[in-house]
Amino acid sequence: MILMNEIPDRFWGLFRSINRSTYIEALLRINEEYEYSNYFLSREVCLQVLDEYFNQKRFVIWQDELEDEADETEPPAFRVLNWLLRSGWLRKVDDYASMTVHIVIPDYAAVMIEAFFKLTTDEEDETQIYIQNIYAILFSLKNDPRASIGLLNTAYVNTKRLNKTLQDMLHNMDKFFASLLEQKAYGELLKDHLEGYVEEIVKKKYHILKTSDNFYLYKNDIKRWISSMREDVSWMEEMSVRSRSKVTAADISEKLDQIERGFDGIEHRIANMDKEHSRYIRATVTRLNYLLNQEDNMKGLVIRLLNHLSDAEDQEAAIQETGNFMNLSQVSILSEHALYKKRKPRSVFKETLLPDEESVELSSEEILNLNRLKSRYSKKEIESYLDSHIENGRMEVTEGTVTTAEDFEMLILAYDYSTRRKSIYAVEDPEPELIDNGRYRYPRLVFVRRKEL
């Protein structure tokens, strides 16, 4: 039976109602008593449960679309129960033998109430339940001769649910990154981390995956059983004969493959959770260190200045105002030496003047270290530069190759890259002649692509 076809139209009025939260709380209380009373409640018990709850908490119940003026004079418990009965969330069953009116929860409403319960409470960890169910089902399939194909379908459903639960856990970890940057004080961030992330994610979810009855405790046995079932052709044929529906051995093998692929997905999601956990811990430590030292740390002060400038409505005026207050002669801003030193007499200057040192040509490694170019260009960019100049497998450096400072830097980096073992390029002539185009002086190199690569 498709439950959607059983839902009356007025049922959805709860989500539009101004008393929505009151009705949901009432349903949860009735459902709690409903389970305790073996799923059978009288109207009097429902009214008693609601009356006790409304006495504990004060609620304002506004007139709803299904109510009339006479309903406003009724007590809150009567009003709420009558509204839930009219809208189809609850149903009356008359027992004429005992002259009693029973209140039951329809199947479609029970599904919604279970969702409300999960949204309003800290649900227990479901990963253990699903993995233990899969373990028990496959154990029964392998050892119990009465087991049928229905157990295999149940194991597949539990595998999908376990994957969905882990994926939800992984997605819920993202919200902690957003709250990380919202905290402006060290104490607030530490409290949010300890009471939020550690309590909700680490202790209740992530920690369970790594300790006690975790996934890895059952994984190897389950995979071994799946492999042995797939190889046991006689067992699969016996299962297909025992099945009432037309299930072949190929169908059973495909279902086993789906369960195994599901376990591969579970391992992948747990690995992603490990990465997210490590990334969040690193980000938290960095943020805590920044908030703790931002007043004393030059980097923290610069970040605060940039944030202030970006938040200003008139950024040009803010920059001008900041420049008027900056003292560029402070030692901590520019260098360890003062900007101005008193000049000594010319005679002293001549005596202490050292002879001109003969200029020494720097090596490529020294130039790289001096200009710190290694961090400016990646390996892929250097290879792209060489690829763009290659013709017939060769790149010949000429007077027109270097015209700007960037060209000069890329040529140096290309030469440095070609000397490495794993480079896909090499220099043909180790001692080329020099080129002087008036602005730059550099060797006439010839780059070729390595044949072995």
Salt bridges, closest charged atoms under 4 A:
GLU32 OE1 - ARG29 NH1 3.73
GLU65 OE2 - ARG16 NH2 3.68
GLU67 OE1 - ARG79 NH2 2.97
ASP71 OD2 - ARG86 NH1 3.03
ASP95 OD2 - HIS102 NE2 3.72
ASP122 OD2 - LYS204 NZ 3.19
GLU126 OE2 - LYS118 NZ 3.76
ASP144 OD1 - ARG146 NE 3.40
ASP168 OD2 - LYS164 NZ 2.91
GLU199 OE2 - LYS203 NZ 3.23
GLU200 OE2 - LYS204 NZ 3.74
ASP221 OD1 - ARG224 NH2 2.96
GLU238 OE2 - ARG242 NH2 2.64
ASP257 OD1 - ARG230 NE 2.78
GLU260 OE1 - ARG230 NH2 2.46
ASP264 OD1 - LYS223 NZ 2.82
GLU267 OE1 - LYS219 NZ 3.18
GLU267 OE2 - LYS223 NZ 3.23
ASP274 OD1 - LYS210 NZ 3.13
GLU276 OE1 - ARG279 NH2 3.02
GLU295 OE2 - ARG304 NH1 2.48
GLU336 OE2 - HIS337 NE2 3.32
GLU365 OE2 - LYS374 NZ 3.14
ASP387 OD1 - ARG449 NH1 3.81
GLU396 OE2 - ARG394 NH2 3.23
GLU399 OE2 - ARG444 NH2 2.98
GLU409 OE1 - ARG376 NH1 3.42
ASP416 OD2 - ARG420 NH2 2.77
GLU428 OE2 - ARG394 NH1 2.65
GLU433 OE2 - ARG444 NE 3.35
